[in-house]
C-alpha cells in the first residue's frame, strides 16, 4: 500500500532550501542554481559538509536498522528531503517487510518526487504527507491515517533540528520535540542528528553565517543542548556521540580517516 498527501506544488526558486542544498552535496540533480550557489559557498568555508551529509545518511541507515531489529514496525520521518536510495522504508522493510512508514516534508520539490519514496514491500505501507514540522497537530493527524499512534513509532528527525531555533516565541524546537514525543506510545524511539560547533568551531560558524545570509536560519548546538532533546528518554548505547561513531560499520570506520564531521547523533527509547 502507498499514498501521497496532495498539496500545491509551486516551488520557490528565489531562495535556497535545505533539502535541495543537501541534495547538491549528495551529488543529486534535484536542486536549483540558488541552492547550488549556497552549497558551494558553504563548501568553500567548511570542507566537512559533503562528508557530513553522507555520514548523516549512513547514520540514518544504521539507526533505522537498529530499531527495526529491536522490534520497531512503524516509522515517521520528518524532514525527509529529496529521495536518495536507500531510503528509510527500504532499510526498515529490509528488516521487517510489514513495516509502515510515513514521510513528511514541507518542500514542494519533495512532493514531486514522492513516488520514489513509495515503492516499498508488498506487505508494508509507505505514505507521504506534505506538512511542516512546526505544525504538529496537522502532521500527526495526517500521519495517523497510516500509523497507529497508540502503538510504538520510531520518529526520525535527521539533520533537521539545526534549522529550528529554540526561542519559545519562534520555532521553539524543544517544545516541538516535547509535543512529538508526548504523542508517541511507550516503546517508541527518537532518532536525531544535529550539527555542532563543538568539533569544528570556525568552519561551522562560517557555514552558519552563509546559511543566514542565504535566508535560512541555522543553529549549531553544543553537546548539552543536543542532549536536552533526549530528556526523559532512555539513550541506546553508545549514547550521544559524533555521527561516524554511532554503532559504526566498516564504511564508517574508513570514513573517519577523511576527517572530522561536526555532527552529533543519538537514538533513544521512550520508557
N, C-alpha and C positions, 0 to 999 in steps of 0.2 A: 504494500500500500504506500501511497505517497500523496502529498498535497502541497499546494502553494497558496499562500495568503495573497490575494490580489491587492495591488496598490499602484498609485501613479508611478510612472517610470521615467519621469523627467530627470535627467542627470545634470547637476550643476557643474559645468566645466570651468567656471571662473575662479574657483578656489580648490586647492588640493584637498583630498580626503584621505584619512589614514589608511583605509583599506586599499586604496589604489597606490599610495606611496609604498606600502608594504608589498603589494603585488609587483611593483617595479624592482624592489630589492630582491625579490624571489625569482626574478627573470621572467615575470609574466608579461602579457601583452594587453591586459585589460586596464589600461591607465591612459591618462591624457597628458599633453605637454606640461600643464601646470603641475601635475603630480610628479612627472619626471624631473622637472626643474627643481622642485623642493627636495626630492630624493637625492639628486646629485649634489645639491648644496650641503645637505646633511652628511652625505658620504664623504665630502671633501674635508669636513672638520671632525668627523667621527668614523674612523675606519672600522668600527666594530659592528655597524648597523646591519650589514649583509649577513655576517655570520650570526648576529643576534636573531635576525628573522628566521634563519634556518634552524638555529638552536631552539627557538620557540616552537616551531613546527614539530621537531623531534620530541621535545618535552611533551607536547600535547599527545603525540602517539603513545609515548611510554605511560603517561598518566592515565589515559583512557583505557589502555590495555590492562593496567594495574587494577583499576576499579572494576572493570568488566570481569576480570579473573576473580575478584573478590565478591562478585555477585550482582553488580550494577546492571540493570537491564533497561533503564530509562536515562536519557541524556538531553540536557538543554544547553545548547552552545550559543552564547550571546556575544555579538561582535564577530560573527562568523568570518567575514571577509570574503574575498573572491576565491572561488574553489581552486584548491591546489591539492592534487592527489598525493598520497591517500588522504581522503577526508575523514572526519571524525566517525561518521557512520560506518565507513569501511573498516576502520580499526575495531570499533565496538562490535559490529556484526561478524567480523572475522573471529571474534572470541565466542560470541553468542548470537547466532543468526536472528533470533527473535527480538533483538533489541529495538527499542523505539527511540527515535532521535528527532528532536526539533531544533532547527537552526533559526536564529533571529539576527537581523541586521537592519540598519536604517538607510543604507546606501542603495539607491535605485539600480546601480550597475550590478550589485549583488543579486537583486531580484531578477534582473535579466538573465543571469547565469544560474538561477536556482535549479533549473532542471538537472544540471550536472551534479547537484547535491542529492538528488532523489533516487538515483539508481542503486538501491540497496538490495538486500537479500529478499527473496520472496516471503520468507517467514516474518520479517521485521517490518517496521514502518519508518518512513522518513518524511518530514514536512518542513516547510519554510514559512516563517511569518515575517512580514515587513513591519518592524517596530523598533522603537528607540529604548535603550537600556534604562533611560530615565523615567519612562512611562511604565512603571512596574505593574500596575493593575492590568493595563491593556495587554502587555506582553504575556503575563502569566495566564490571563483568561484565554488568549489565543493558543498558548502552549497547551493548556488543559484540554483543548479539543483533541489532542493526540496523546498527551501524557496523563497518567493518573497521579495527581499531586498528593494523594493520600498515601502513596507508596514511595519508596526512596527514588530519588532522582540525582544524577551526577550533573552538577551545574559547572559549566566551563566558561571562564572569562579570561582567556589567554591574551596577554598583551593589550588589554583594554583599559584597566584602571588608571594608567598613566595619562589617559586623555580626559580624565574627570577630576575636578577639583574637590576639595574636602570642605568647602565653605557651606555651612548649613543653609545659607540663602542662595547658593548656587547649585552645583551638581550634587553636593552632599554625598560623596562617594561612600562614606562609611554608613550613612543612613540607608543608602540604596542597598548595599550588601546585607545589612541587617534585615531589611524587608524581604529580600530574596531568600535568605537563609531561614527566616522565620516561616516562610511559606512552604519550606521543604519538610518532608516527613523525616522522623528519626531514621538513621541509617543512610541518609543521603550524603553525598560528597561534594566538596568545593575544590575546584581546580583553578589555580591562579598563577599568573606570572606578571611581573611588574619591572619596568626599567628603574634603575637606581644610579645615583651619582656616587655611591659609596666606593665603587670599584674602579671608576674612571672619571673623576670629578670634572676635569677641564673639558674633555671631549663631550660628555653628556650635557654639560651646561651649554656648550656651543650648539649642540644639536637641538636642545630645548629652545634656545633663542631663535633658531631658524624656523622651528615649528611655529613659534608665536608670531614671528614676522609674516609667516605664510597664512596667518589667520586661524591656526589650530593650537589651542591651549595644550600645554604639555607639562606633566607634573611628576618628575622622578621622585622616588621616595626612599628614605633610608630604611635600614632594617627594622627598627622599632615601629615605624609607620606601616610597613608592609605586614609585620606580624599582627598588627591590630586587626587586620581583615579576618583573622582566624580566631578572634576572641570567642570563647565558649565552645570551640570545636576541638576535636582530637586530631592533632597532626600525625600523618603517616610518616614513618621513617623514610629518609633521614631528616625530616623536618624541613624547615625553610633553608634553602641553600642556593648558591649560584646555579643557573639553569642547566649548565652542562653536567653538574654533579648529581642531579636528582635521578637516582637509580640508573646510572649511565650504562649504555650498551657500547660495544666496541667502537662504533662510529662516533659516539660522543666522546669517548676517551681520546680517540685520534684527533677530533676537532679541538680539544682543549689545547693542543700544541699550537694552534693557529693564533692563540692569544685570548685575552680577557673578553668575556661577554658580560656587560654590566646589567644583568637581569637576574632578579630573584624569582624563585619558583617554589610552590608548595602545594600539597594536597592534604585535605583534612576531611574527617568524617563527623557528621552531626550525631552526637550520642542520643 
